[in-house]
Amino acid sequence: MTQILVVEDNPMNMELAVDLLEVYGYDVTGAEDGFKALELIKQIEFDLILLDMQLPEMDGSEILAKLKNDPETAEMLVVALTAHAMAGDAERFIEAGCAGYISKPIDVHEFKQAVERYLK
């Protein structure tokens, strides 16, 4: 079964993403901060990481840098998940190592297709 990690500090956004992904048939794990995410990544082999870029203490960019600089995690599929969709953000996240970008609030009609597209 496909393993997805959702890294999201907002409980409502986390619940929505996890619930939708589980309905779609994925095995989903949630992490509310970067420290927990990095701990889980050492324990579980995830097929996809949906990473909120605006996290407290350790933001998504820091987590992404740690993953990409570690040979064991450098190839992990990471997609940015953020509400701050400013001009150039998608390009910046991709340059940093993300496979792509999903903006929040999550569009329930497009979310499934977006996740499937990244997993192919």
Protein Blocks (a to p, Z undefined) as FASTA:
>chain_A
ZZdddddfblklmmmmmmmmmmnopacdddfbfklmmmmmmmpccfbdcddfbdghiafk
lmmmmmmmpmklmmpccddddfblcehklmmmmmnopabdcdddddfklmmmmmmmmmZZ
